[in-house]
Amino acid sequence: MADLASRITAPADTPAPEVPSAAVEAPVDGAEETNLVDNTYEVEVKLSDLQNDQESPLYSVSSFDELGLPKAINDGLLAMNFKKPSKIQEKALPLMLSDPPHNMIAQSQSGTGKTAAFVLTVLSRVDLSKPTQPQALLLAPSRELARQIQMVVQTIGQFCEGLIVEAAIPGAIARETGVKSSVVVGTPGTVIDLIKRRQFDVSQLKVLVIDEADNMLDMQGLGEQCSRVKSILPKTIQILLFSATFPANVMAFAEKFAPNANQMKLKQQELTVKGISQMYMDCPDEKQKYEILCKLYGLMTIGSSVIFVRTRDSAAEIQRRMEADGHKVTALHGAYEGANRDALLDDFRSGRSKVLITTNVLARGIDVSSVAIVINYDIPMKGPGDREPDAETYLHRIGRTGRFGRVGVSISFVYDRKSFNALAEIARFYNIDLIQLDPNDWDVTEKKVQDVIKSSRAKADYAPNATSG
């Protein structure tokens, strides 16, 4: 079978785009194993107009000790095997920890330590002598991400005596007591509800963190809720916005949401995650997509894998068919009740479940270190009628693997002109060199994927051996 590019007949004046096959960069062999991504990318910093070198000099730190953090926080970092700051932490932490506090807008890809960066800032601001007084609020778009951030705060802060961290998500805060913690991690809707019911005292909040800010501040989505939350909080609060991507329209809003903020971002060409070999599978047609997915099952269980689909119905249907064919898989999407979603994700984190089928509800922020393969069963699209590729969601999805400098594989399925053109546009946007997989030569396909998964540390110019496929 010829590849998809040759099977698509494009109009004469608009030739079908090509998706090249070449190497994708991965972490450097021999790098020290820590819970940090390799410091090989460049970070651009823009200071706010209100800040100058005399007030808070721009500098990098090479160790956490230089930040002057309390011993209890440093002990928590060591317990998590954080031995030295990542590049984003080197640049961001001196600015975020400055006194007086400054707002921050930080764009940093998944796996670069951005969560730890804002958690360290939060812990440094909290007065532990007031354990039940809310002092920091961290917002996330989903209960799964909120619970994960809660876990990171608790782990880094495990030696901070008196630290209480609560999750403001549906069903988690008792109506009888309301919020009784110094750090609150939640979703915007639940936070608004708690404040309206006077069960969440926000009068002494010092820090507001919004993770996945591109999604949270999008006025087509959660932006209005986030704005309502902010309007109720103290005017002096420090605002920290973090995301792997910031589209231009969201950045414009972010600059108003966090006025006079310092800004930090990775260069555009360095956005795609190092360590992930990004591949695509040329499926003959939509029907054979499922058959090819089942053929990949053996590779998906070497570590853990996430299969992203477009809709809840698709997730449920693929789960039904794969289980009927004897494969053990789990589906997780927004139709499940909160407690069930928590249990399903816990099973996946623990390894009791190794293959997870999901929608974009898990595309953002979820960190499961064992994930070796991400499959885009459906190319992410956006706009009315899914008319245009969603490059930001693609980046977030593939970021579920290759965590903290590990290697991983993403495989995107294409089968018609629309899916092919969409993936080609995403590849051009991020300047990705995609590796093609051939469904008709399964021995070669398996070897290409296994070469990556089984290499604990791939070299920076690593790609599956061309001579063997």
Secondary structure, DSSP 8 states (H G I E B T S, - for coil): ---HHHH----TTS--------------TT---SSS--S-S-EEEE--TT--TTTS-----SSGGGGT--HHHHHHHHHTT--S--HHHHHHHHHHT-SS---EEEE--TTSSHHHHHHHHHHHH--TT-TTS--EEEE-SSHHHHHHHHHHHHHHTTTSTT--EEEESTTTS-TTT----SEEEE-HHHHHHHHHTT-S--TT--EEEEESHHHHT-TTTTHHHHHHHHHHS-TT-EEEEEES---HHHHHHHHHHSTT-EEEEE-GGG-S-TTEEEEEEE-SSHHHHHHHHHHTHHHHTSSEEEEE-SSHHHHHHHHHHHHHTT---EEE-TTS-HHHHHHHHHHHHHTS--EEEE-GGGSSS---TTEEEEEESS--EESTTS-EE-HHHHHHHHTTSSGGG--EEEEEEE-SHHHHHHHHHHHHHHT---EEE-TT-HHHHHHHHHHHHT-SS--TT----GGG-
